[in-house]
């Protein structure tokens, strides 16, 4: 068991990898996503896009984003699926994303 960390597996059923249809662009030190036509789908407002292992893919219009050194999931409409609270997000193939989140251990309360 991993102490102080939780590993979650997020399942996106039916998702298909679409990495070749989108590209990351950089503007003023932030990154965003464009489609093949060059249209901006996600404005450049993030530290990183894709997955914490450095790879980039869009799975059924969903990808990872990094803000304040933490990861979350958003769609290409810039709707946040999860908040940026994860230490890492890794696309594990098919319909799986593995998320790792650091947990703060609870201190036992003494009741008198």
ABEGO torsion letter per residue (X at the ends): XBBGBBBBBBBBBGBBBAAAABBBBBBGGBBBBBBAAGBBABBBABABBEBAAGBBBBBGGBBBBBBGGBBBBBBAAGBBABBBABABBBBAEEABBBBBBBBBBBBBBBBX
